Structure formats: structure tokens, C-alpha cells
Amino acid sequence: MNYTFYARYRYRTDTILGTSLRDELLEALPSTHNDTFENGTPIYVQSPGLMGNSLAAIGARHQMWESTSDRLSSSSDSCGGPVVSFGQALRSAMETRDDPESLGTSSQDLADVDEQDVADSSRKSSVSAETAEKLCTIPREKGLDAQDFRCAMCRKTIGGSTFSKFETCAIDSKYYCTECMKSGGKVSIPARVVMDWDWRERAVSDRGRAWYEANQEKALINIKTTNSRLYAHAPALEETRKLREKLQLVSMYLFTCRESVSEDFRRRLWPKEYLRSEIDVYSFADLIDVKSGALQRRLNSLLKHSINHVMTCTLCKQKGFCCELCTVNEVIYPFNTESTHRCLVCFSAFHVECWRTSGDCPKCVRRQNFETRRAQVDDPHNTLLVLQP
């Protein structure tokens, strides 16, 4: 059967149609000069398999699957593809547009995607845990026989008087030939800094240098859980911890202030939000800044800006505390850690001297007395209610 198409939309067998609904319909429909109709409706002559992924193509394929086998066979023989009317195609496309299973996405596929996301997250967590362990654990040499007397990088035979000379990489304590060690240079080893505050530079391999540069910005070192005694050994690190504790306390005021204030504070912290949220977590680059004093300067600048806002803001200034252990008419704030003490249970603030004299939090005592009286009232076996002052 011969058809005459418009000149600008004439059919070419070597061209794959696009995904435009208008273009596909014009390509699929016969021309007005020699139309083919079925019951007064124009017939598609283009195979739906070549019509892309638009609404018309989806509807045509959907109609093809639901059509009777006799009609499909006769139509395919005569015009090279299934016969689908425009109205049927558009109606089927609109009906299946919001149906994920019709578009090739089933509930099983969605479940598989969720399982894949969980697997990816667990894999990333395991990689982070492995990296953190390598950053905080001093490696030990295992001997050349563990490497089969070969370089850990290029696999060249090393060791002995007849083979190539070798050196030990201080990052992983593996053995490398002199060529693989030449470009690595010397760096401070993160594990020795974390465990001993030892900043001496040691030779590393090319592979060790690449690993060092790739992981020095990752905040995976938790000083409190890895080596809490390092705070007492390194005064600069203890000073940084106190500054970060202050920043964590003052950030509570900024985050409960106006949205513009909290957003400005986040921008100043970015991309190291953990400096206020996890005060014991560091990257190795942070430890380098602690040693040089750069991190302390940045924290002092942030604290100066934040405290100045609290003292001048009408909203933040009203969130101070009054010491209940004395009669001094003064508003105190918990981020002034040098002169105030914060209760670890109810987080009320007191003067340091007042707390040393008393040692008991009045608010916690009142709460405990209230809980005791309520327990007595709720006790069904208590026939005599004893009121406590």
C-alpha cells in the first residue's frame, strides 16, 4: 500500500524519530491526499517501536499489547506495524501516564531501589569506618614474606642482596621499591599525631601520599573515643575543645533567633558544621590547623560575632539565667564557661563560686521532691497523704 506524506515530514527508514508528541503524530499519520481510515478514524502507519517514549508512543504500545491477536496480525502484514487510532493512542496514554507499572516501574522495582540505597549506605559506612581506623591506628610491619618479597605497588621483586632495595611506607607499614617511594615524600602521620601528638615527618610511598591527600579533609577522628588523654597532653587541643564547647552553647541562641541570623551563622560555619555539633570530631587538616593556631583564630572570630549578637539582640538577650544560689542581680549565660557552671541534668546556669559552695541544683531538687509527692499520691496503698514542704 502506497502513501503520500508531507514533504517536511516524509518518512525515512534511516531516521529515528524524536520524543515530541506533535512530531510523532505527524510522522505516524498518513497524508490528507491519500488517507487511510478505519471507521472514519485515521490509522497509524508508523511502527510504535520507533516512536520514542512520548505519550503517543506509550499509548500505541499499550494498545498493541491489549489488541486482539487477529487484528494485530492483519494490521502488521498490511502496514508494517500495529494499527492504532489516534483517539485510542491518546486515551491509552493518558490512562497509563500515572501508572508506574505501565511505564515499566513496578513495586518490586521500587523495593529493589530501596534495598540498593540501603546497601550503598551500609557500604559507605563501612568504608568510613575503615578509613577512620586507618587514621587512628599506628600500623605495624608484617615482614617481606607477607608480601611475597614484592613491592606493594608495582610488584617488583625486592629484598636481599641480589634484588632491588626497598623502604617502608609510614602510612601502611608496607614495603615499596625505591622508585615507588621516591615521589611520595615525607608527611606527618595521622595515627601518630592522634595517639602521641607526634608531628615528625616520615617517608611515605606514592600510594600512601595519594591516600593521605584524599582523606585529610574527612572529619573521622574522634579524640574522645580514640585517645581522650590527648587533651591533657596537648594544651592547644584542650583550648580548641573549650572554644568549640562555647560555640556549641552560643549556637543554641542563634538557631532559636530569627531565620536570617541562623542562616548567616550556618554560612559562616560551612562546610565544617561539625565544629559546633560534634566538638570532639576532627579531620587531620583540623589538627594541622590546631597546631598552627589557625583553627583557634577562626573559632574566636565566630565566637566574637555570635556573642556580640546575643548581647545586642532583643530576643536572645532575654534567654539568660539568674543564679538561684545567690542574690546577685545579674543575668548570666552558659557560654561564659569561665564564670558560670551548667547543670548537666536540667542545664540551668549558676555562678562557678556559688556552685562550688552548694553543689546541688535547686531546680533538680524541686523536681525530685515533686516526683516523690506525685508517687505518694498515685500509690493506691497509701492511705495517709504526707505533705512535704
NORBEL-V633935 format. One record per residue. N is the residue number from 1. SS is DSSP state (h for helix, s for strand, l for the rest). OMEGA is omega in whole degrees, 0 to 359 (* if undefined). D_LAST is the distance of its C-alpha to the last C-alpha in Angstrom with 1 decimal. Layout:
# NORBEL-V633935
n->N ss->SS omega->OMEGA d_last->D_LAST
n->N ss->SS omega->OMEGA d_last->D_LAST
This chain:
# NORBEL-V633935
n->1 ss->l omega->183 d_last->104.9
n->2 ss->l omega->180 d_last->105.2
n->3 ss->l omega->177 d_last->102.7
n->4 ss->l omega->182 d_last->102.9
n->5 ss->l omega->172 d_last->99.8
n->6 ss->l omega->184 d_last->99.0
n->7 ss->l omega->183 d_last->100.3
n->8 ss->l omega->180 d_last->96.9
n->9 ss->l omega->184 d_last->95.1
n->10 ss->l omega->187 d_last->97.9
n->11 ss->l omega->175 d_last->96.9
n->12 ss->l omega->185 d_last->97.3
n->13 ss->l omega->184 d_last->96.8
n->14 ss->l omega->182 d_last->95.8
n->15 ss->l omega->175 d_last->92.9
n->16 ss->l omega->184 d_last->89.3
n->17 ss->l omega->178 d_last->87.8
n->18 ss->l omega->184 d_last->84.6
n->19 ss->l omega->179 d_last->81.4
n->20 ss->l omega->181 d_last->82.1
n->21 ss->h omega->182 d_last->82.2
n->22 ss->h omega->181 d_last->85.0
n->23 ss->h omega->182 d_last->87.1
n->24 ss->h omega->179 d_last->86.8
n->25 ss->h omega->179 d_last->87.8
n->26 ss->h omega->178 d_last->90.8
n->27 ss->h omega->186 d_last->91.9
n->28 ss->h omega->183 d_last->91.4
n->29 ss->s omega->175 d_last->93.1
n->30 ss->l omega->182 d_last->96.9
n->31 ss->l omega->181 d_last->98.8
n->32 ss->l omega->182 d_last->99.7
n->33 ss->l omega->182 d_last->103.4
n->34 ss->l omega->187 d_last->103.5
n->35 ss->l omega->170 d_last->100.3
n->36 ss->l omega->184 d_last->99.4
n->37 ss->s omega->172 d_last->97.5
n->38 ss->s omega->183 d_last->96.2
n->39 ss->l omega->177 d_last->95.9
n->40 ss->l omega->182 d_last->95.9
n->41 ss->s omega->179 d_last->93.1
n->42 ss->s omega->186 d_last->93.9
n->43 ss->s omega->173 d_last->93.6
n->44 ss->s omega->173 d_last->92.0
n->45 ss->l omega->178 d_last->94.6
n->46 ss->l omega->179 d_last->92.3
n->47 ss->l omega->181 d_last->90.7
n->48 ss->h omega->179 d_last->86.9
n->49 ss->h omega->180 d_last->86.5
n->50 ss->h omega->188 d_last->87.8
n->51 ss->l omega->175 d_last->85.7
n->52 ss->l omega->186 d_last->82.6
n->53 ss->l omega->179 d_last->78.9
n->54 ss->l omega->181 d_last->78.8
n->55 ss->h omega->182 d_last->78.1
n->56 ss->h omega->181 d_last->81.8
n->57 ss->h omega->179 d_last->82.2
n->58 ss->h omega->179 d_last->79.1
n->59 ss->h omega->179 d_last->80.3
n->60 ss->h omega->179 d_last->83.8
n->61 ss->h omega->179 d_last->82.7
n->62 ss->h omega->179 d_last->80.4
n->63 ss->h omega->179 d_last->83.3
n->64 ss->h omega->181 d_last->85.5
n->65 ss->h omega->185 d_last->83.3
n->66 ss->h omega->181 d_last->83.0
n->67 ss->l omega->179 d_last->86.7
n->68 ss->l omega->184 d_last->89.1
n->69 ss->h omega->181 d_last->91.1
n->70 ss->h omega->182 d_last->94.5
n->71 ss->h omega->179 d_last->93.7
n->72 ss->h omega->183 d_last->92.3
n->73 ss->h omega->181 d_last->95.4
n->74 ss->h omega->181 d_last->97.9
n->75 ss->h omega->181 d_last->96.1
n->76 ss->h omega->181 d_last->95.7
n->77 ss->h omega->186 d_last->99.4
n->78 ss->h omega->186 d_last->100.5
n->79 ss->h omega->171 d_last->98.3
n->80 ss->l omega->180 d_last->96.8
n->81 ss->l omega->180 d_last->93.3
n->82 ss->l omega->181 d_last->91.3
n->83 ss->l omega->181 d_last->92.0
n->84 ss->l omega->178 d_last->88.8
n->85 ss->s omega->181 d_last->89.0
n->86 ss->h omega->180 d_last->87.0
n->87 ss->h omega->179 d_last->85.0
n->88 ss->h omega->181 d_last->84.1
n->89 ss->h omega->182 d_last->83.1
n->90 ss->h omega->179 d_last->80.9
n->91 ss->h omega->179 d_last->79.3
n->92 ss->h omega->179 d_last->78.6
n->93 ss->h omega->180 d_last->77.2
n->94 ss->h omega->180 d_last->74.8
n->95 ss->h omega->183 d_last->73.7
n->96 ss->h omega->184 d_last->73.1
n->97 ss->l omega->183 d_last->71.6
n->98 ss->l omega->180 d_last->68.0
n->99 ss->l omega->184 d_last->68.6
n->100 ss->l omega->181 d_last->67.7
n->101 ss->l omega->178 d_last->69.7
n->102 ss->l omega->180 d_last->72.8
n->103 ss->l omega->175 d_last->72.5
n->104 ss->l omega->180 d_last->72.3
n->105 ss->l omega->181 d_last->68.5
n->106 ss->l omega->178 d_last->67.2
n->107 ss->h omega->177 d_last->63.7
n->108 ss->h omega->178 d_last->64.8
n->109 ss->h omega->178 d_last->65.8
n->110 ss->h omega->178 d_last->62.3
n->111 ss->h omega->178 d_last->60.7
n->112 ss->h omega->178 d_last->63.1
n->113 ss->h omega->178 d_last->62.0
n->114 ss->h omega->179 d_last->58.3
n->115 ss->h omega->178 d_last->59.1
n->116 ss->h omega->178 d_last->61.2
n->117 ss->h omega->178 d_last->58.3
n->118 ss->h omega->180 d_last->56.0
n->119 ss->h omega->178 d_last->58.7
n->120 ss->h omega->180 d_last->59.2
n->121 ss->h omega->179 d_last->55.5
n->122 ss->h omega->179 d_last->55.3
n->123 ss->h omega->178 d_last->58.6
n->124 ss->h omega->179 d_last->57.3
n->125 ss->h omega->180 d_last->54.1
n->126 ss->h omega->178 d_last->56.2
n->127 ss->h omega->178 d_last->58.4
n->128 ss->h omega->179 d_last->55.4
n->129 ss->h omega->179 d_last->54.0
n->130 ss->h omega->178 d_last->57.5
n->131 ss->h omega->179 d_last->57.9
n->132 ss->h omega->179 d_last->54.5
n->133 ss->h omega->180 d_last->55.4
n->134 ss->h omega->179 d_last->58.7
n->135 ss->h omega->188 d_last->57.1
n->136 ss->h omega->183 d_last->54.7
n->137 ss->l omega->178 d_last->56.9
n->138 ss->l omega->183 d_last->59.8
n->139 ss->l omega->179 d_last->62.8
n->140 ss->l omega->179 d_last->65.1
n->141 ss->l omega->181 d_last->68.8
n->142 ss->l omega->179 d_last->70.3
n->143 ss->l omega->181 d_last->73.9
n->144 ss->h omega->182 d_last->77.0
n->145 ss->h omega->177 d_last->77.8
n->146 ss->h omega->177 d_last->74.6
n->147 ss->h omega->180 d_last->76.3
n->148 ss->l omega->178 d_last->79.8
n->149 ss->l omega->179 d_last->81.0
n->150 ss->s omega->177 d_last->80.8
n->151 ss->l omega->183 d_last->79.1
n->152 ss->l omega->184 d_last->75.8
n->153 ss->l omega->184 d_last->76.9
n->154 ss->l omega->178 d_last->80.7
n->155 ss->l omega->175 d_last->81.3
n->156 ss->l omega->180 d_last->84.1
n->157 ss->s omega->183 d_last->84.9
n->158 ss->s omega->176 d_last->83.4
n->159 ss->l omega->179 d_last->83.3
n->160 ss->l omega->183 d_last->85.9
n->161 ss->l omega->184 d_last->89.0
n->162 ss->l omega->183 d_last->90.9
n->163 ss->l omega->184 d_last->88.2
n->164 ss->s omega->175 d_last->86.2
n->165 ss->l omega->183 d_last->83.7
n->166 ss->s omega->175 d_last->80.0
n->167 ss->s omega->181 d_last->76.7
n->168 ss->s omega->177 d_last->73.1
n->169 ss->l omega->183 d_last->70.7
n->170 ss->l omega->179 d_last->67.4
n->171 ss->l omega->184 d_last->65.5
n->172 ss->l omega->179 d_last->66.4
n->173 ss->l omega->173 d_last->68.3
n->174 ss->l omega->186 d_last->71.3
n->175 ss->s omega->182 d_last->74.9
n->176 ss->s omega->175 d_last->77.0
n->177 ss->s omega->184 d_last->80.5
n->178 ss->h omega->179 d_last->81.2
n->179 ss->h omega->180 d_last->82.1
n->180 ss->h omega->179 d_last->78.7
n->181 ss->h omega->188 d_last->76.9
n->182 ss->h omega->186 d_last->78.9
n->183 ss->l omega->182 d_last->77.2
n->184 ss->l omega->181 d_last->73.7
n->185 ss->l omega->181 d_last->73.3
n->186 ss->s omega->178 d_last->70.3
n->187 ss->s omega->171 d_last->66.6
n->188 ss->s omega->185 d_last->63.3
n->189 ss->l omega->183 d_last->62.0
n->190 ss->h omega->183 d_last->58.5
n->191 ss->h omega->180 d_last->57.6
n->192 ss->h omega->175 d_last->58.5
n->193 ss->h omega->182 d_last->56.4
n->194 ss->h omega->185 d_last->53.3
n->195 ss->h omega->186 d_last->53.7
n->196 ss->h omega->187 d_last->55.1
n->197 ss->l omega->181 d_last->55.1
n->198 ss->l omega->184 d_last->58.9
n->199 ss->l omega->179 d_last->60.7
n->200 ss->l omega->180 d_last->64.2
n->201 ss->s omega->181 d_last->66.6
n->202 ss->s omega->183 d_last->68.4
n->203 ss->s omega->178 d_last->71.3
n->204 ss->l omega->179 d_last->70.7
n->205 ss->l omega->177 d_last->73.0
n->206 ss->h omega->177 d_last->73.8
n->207 ss->h omega->178 d_last->71.7
n->208 ss->h omega->177 d_last->68.8
n->209 ss->h omega->180 d_last->69.1
n->210 ss->h omega->178 d_last->69.0
n->211 ss->h omega->180 d_last->65.9
n->212 ss->h omega->181 d_last->64.2
n->213 ss->h omega->181 d_last->65.0
n->214 ss->h omega->187 d_last->63.9
n->215 ss->h omega->184 d_last->60.4
n->216 ss->l omega->179 d_last->59.4
n->217 ss->l omega->182 d_last->57.6
n->218 ss->l omega->181 d_last->55.5
n->219 ss->l omega->184 d_last->51.8
n->220 ss->l omega->184 d_last->51.6
n->221 ss->s omega->177 d_last->50.5
n->222 ss->s omega->185 d_last->46.9
n->223 ss->h omega->184 d_last->46.5
n->224 ss->h omega->182 d_last->43.0
n->225 ss->h omega->183 d_last->44.3
n->226 ss->h omega->182 d_last->47.8
n->227 ss->h omega->184 d_last->47.5
n->228 ss->l omega->180 d_last->44.1
n->229 ss->l omega->180 d_last->45.5
n->230 ss->h omega->178 d_last->47.8
n->231 ss->h omega->180 d_last->45.2
n->232 ss->h omega->183 d_last->45.2
n->233 ss->h omega->183 d_last->49.0
n->234 ss->l omega->181 d_last->49.7
n->235 ss->h omega->179 d_last->48.1
n->236 ss->h omega->179 d_last->49.4
n->237 ss->h omega->177 d_last->47.7
n->238 ss->h omega->176 d_last->44.4
n->239 ss->h omega->178 d_last->44.8
n->240 ss->h omega->179 d_last->45.6
n->241 ss->h omega->179 d_last->42.5
n->242 ss->h omega->178 d_last->40.3
n->243 ss->h omega->179 d_last->42.2
n->244 ss->h omega->176 d_last->41.8
n->245 ss->h omega->176 d_last->38.0
n->246 ss->h omega->181 d_last->37.9
n->247 ss->h omega->178 d_last->40.2
n->248 ss->h omega->181 d_last->38.0
n->249 ss->h omega->182 d_last->34.9
n->250 ss->h omega->179 d_last->36.9
n->251 ss->h omega->177 d_last->38.6
n->252 ss->h omega->178 d_last->35.4
n->253 ss->h omega->183 d_last->35.6
n->254 ss->h omega->181 d_last->39.3
n->255 ss->h omega->176 d_last->39.1
n->256 ss->l omega->176 d_last->36.6
n->257 ss->l omega->180 d_last->38.8
n->258 ss->l omega->184 d_last->42.0
n->259 ss->h omega->180 d_last->44.3
n->260 ss->h omega->179 d_last->47.1
n->261 ss->h omega->180 d_last->44.8
n->262 ss->h omega->179 d_last->43.8
n->263 ss->h omega->177 d_last->47.5
n->264 ss->h omega->179 d_last->48.7
n->265 ss->h omega->178 d_last->46.2
n->266 ss->h omega->178 d_last->47.5
n->267 ss->h omega->179 d_last->51.1
n->268 ss->h omega->180 d_last->50.4
n->269 ss->h omega->187 d_last->49.0
n->270 ss->l omega->3 d_last->51.7
n->271 ss->l omega->185 d_last->52.9
n->272 ss->l omega->179 d_last->50.3
n->273 ss->l omega->180 d_last->47.1
n->274 ss->h omega->179 d_last->45.8
n->275 ss->h omega->178 d_last->45.5
n->276 ss->h omega->185 d_last->42.1
n->277 ss->h omega->180 d_last->41.1
n->278 ss->l omega->192 d_last->42.0
n->279 ss->l omega->179 d_last->41.8
n->280 ss->l omega->183 d_last->43.3
n->281 ss->s omega->181 d_last->46.3
n->282 ss->s omega->161 d_last->49.7
n->283 ss->l omega->180 d_last->53.3
n->284 ss->h omega->175 d_last->55.9
n->285 ss->h omega->176 d_last->57.0
n->286 ss->h omega->179 d_last->53.5
n->287 ss->h omega->175 d_last->53.7
n->288 ss->h omega->178 d_last->57.1
n->289 ss->h omega->176 d_last->55.5
n->290 ss->h omega->181 d_last->52.7
n->291 ss->h omega->181 d_last->55.4
n->292 ss->h omega->181 d_last->57.3
n->293 ss->l omega->182 d_last->54.2
n->294 ss->h omega->181 d_last->55.0
n->295 ss->h omega->178 d_last->51.8
n->296 ss->h omega->179 d_last->49.6
n->297 ss->h omega->179 d_last->51.6
n->298 ss->h omega->180 d_last->51.0
n->299 ss->h omega->178 d_last->47.2
n->300 ss->h omega->178 d_last->47.0
n->301 ss->h omega->178 d_last->49.0
n->302 ss->h omega->180 d_last->46.7
n->303 ss->h omega->180 d_last->43.6
n->304 ss->h omega->179 d_last->45.1
n->305 ss->h omega->185 d_last->45.9
n->306 ss->h omega->181 d_last->42.5
n->307 ss->h omega->177 d_last->40.4
n->308 ss->h omega->177 d_last->42.7
n->309 ss->h omega->182 d_last->42.1
n->310 ss->h omega->184 d_last->38.3
n->311 ss->h omega->181 d_last->38.4
n->312 ss->h omega->182 d_last->40.9
n->313 ss->l omega->181 d_last->39.8
n->314 ss->h omega->181 d_last->37.8
n->315 ss->h omega->184 d_last->36.0
n->316 ss->h omega->183 d_last->35.3
n->317 ss->h omega->182 d_last->34.2
n->318 ss->l omega->181 d_last->31.2
n->319 ss->l omega->177 d_last->29.8
n->320 ss->l omega->182 d_last->28.7
n->321 ss->s omega->170 d_last->25.3
n->322 ss->s omega->181 d_last->23.4
n->323 ss->l omega->180 d_last->22.1
n->324 ss->l omega->182 d_last->18.3
n->325 ss->l omega->179 d_last->18.9
n->326 ss->l omega->183 d_last->21.1
n->327 ss->l omega->181 d_last->22.1
n->328 ss->l omega->180 d_last->25.6
n->329 ss->l omega->184 d_last->26.7
n->330 ss->l omega->176 d_last->28.4
n->331 ss->s omega->182 d_last->28.7
n->332 ss->s omega->182 d_last->29.1
n->333 ss->l omega->185 d_last->30.6
n->334 ss->l omega->181 d_last->30.3
n->335 ss->l omega->171 d_last->34.2
n->336 ss->l omega->189 d_last->34.3
n->337 ss->l omega->179 d_last->33.8
n->338 ss->l omega->185 d_last->35.1
n->339 ss->l omega->182 d_last->32.3
n->340 ss->s omega->175 d_last->29.4
n->341 ss->s omega->182 d_last->27.5
n->342 ss->s omega->177 d_last->26.4
n->343 ss->l omega->183 d_last->23.6
n->344 ss->l omega->181 d_last->25.5
n->345 ss->l omega->183 d_last->22.9
n->346 ss->l omega->176 d_last->21.7
n->347 ss->l omega->173 d_last->24.6
n->348 ss->l omega->184 d_last->22.7
n->349 ss->s omega->179 d_last->24.7
n->350 ss->s omega->171 d_last->24.0
n->351 ss->s omega->181 d_last->26.4
n->352 ss->h omega->181 d_last->28.0
n->353 ss->h omega->179 d_last->27.5
n->354 ss->h omega->180 d_last->23.8
n->355 ss->h omega->179 d_last->23.3
n->356 ss->h omega->180 d_last->25.4
n->357 ss->h omega->185 d_last->23.3
n->358 ss->h omega->180 d_last->19.9
n->359 ss->l omega->180 d_last->20.9
n->360 ss->l omega->179 d_last->17.6
n->361 ss->l omega->180 d_last->17.3
n->362 ss->h omega->181 d_last->14.1
n->363 ss->h omega->178 d_last->15.0
n->364 ss->h omega->178 d_last->15.4
n->365 ss->h omega->178 d_last->12.1
n->366 ss->h omega->180 d_last->10.4
n->367 ss->h omega->179 d_last->13.0
n->368 ss->h omega->177 d_last->12.6
n->369 ss->h omega->179 d_last->8.9
n->370 ss->h omega->179 d_last->10.3
n->371 ss->h omega->179 d_last->13.3
n->372 ss->h omega->179 d_last->11.8
n->373 ss->h omega->180 d_last->10.1
n->374 ss->h omega->177 d_last->13.5
n->375 ss->h omega->178 d_last->15.4
n->376 ss->h omega->179 d_last->14.1
n->377 ss->h omega->182 d_last->14.9
n->378 ss->h omega->182 d_last->18.3
n->379 ss->l omega->181 d_last->19.2
n->380 ss->l omega->181 d_last->22.0
n->381 ss->l omega->181 d_last->22.0
n->382 ss->l omega->183 d_last->18.4
n->383 ss->l omega->181 d_last->19.2
n->384 ss->l omega->180 d_last->15.9
n->385 ss->l omega->181 d_last->12.8
n->386 ss->l omega->179 d_last->9.8
n->387 ss->l omega->179 d_last->6.6
n->388 ss->l omega->180 d_last->3.8
n->389 ss->l omega->* d_last->0.0
